[in-house]
Amino acid sequence: MHSLVEAGLAQSTRGYDPMPISHYRASWAGWSERWPEPAWPLWSHNPDGSRGPLWGREHYRAERIRPWKELEARGVGVHVGEWGCFNRTPHAVALAWMRDLLALWREAGWGWALWNLRGSFGIVDSGRQDVAYERFDGHELDRAMLELFLEDGELRRRSRLSGNMIIEAPAQRTAVSSSRSASR
């Protein structure tokens, strides 16, 4: 990514680490029966089975924020172009993990885009078994996750609630994305 600095392009990072949280029980992502039910923070495991680092806010900052901040310091815009948590991760764990990532990205000044609004990673019709859904316009809304996203003051300022759904303010119709720009 550093070789692209001279090109003047913004860069996207992703927000799926650690995978045993974001992709717990996702068959296409190499999920293993050996993965215990996740907690956040999460002890990782090395390939030899020994205990690896504790993934929490500080480890994430060091491993997934700092390298991108170094790139940003060289004039490259950064945003989190894709992130989310599969519907088999316990809801309380998903929300705790999301809260920390959102706080780190807010601290870094980065915008983000959720994969996906509606579906197994989203806030609508996710199919999570451990959520008390709210009915909205024929869909199942994960209100707790929506409220977590709205804790971002900038997102709340730039958005309004229409019924029970978030709609981005002027001209932007992409539901649930942070508005901080990655381009300079």
Buried (B, 14 or more C-beta within 10 A) or exposed (E): BEEEEEEEEBBBBBBBBBBBBBBBBBEEBEBEEEBEEBBBBBBBBEEEEEEBBEBBBEBBBEEBBEEBBEBBEEEBBBBBBBBBBBBBBBBEBBBBBBBBBBBBBBEBBBBBBBBBBEBBBBBBBBEBEEBEBEEBEEBBBBBBBBEBBBEBEEBEEBBEEEEEBBBBEEEEEEBBBBBBEBEE
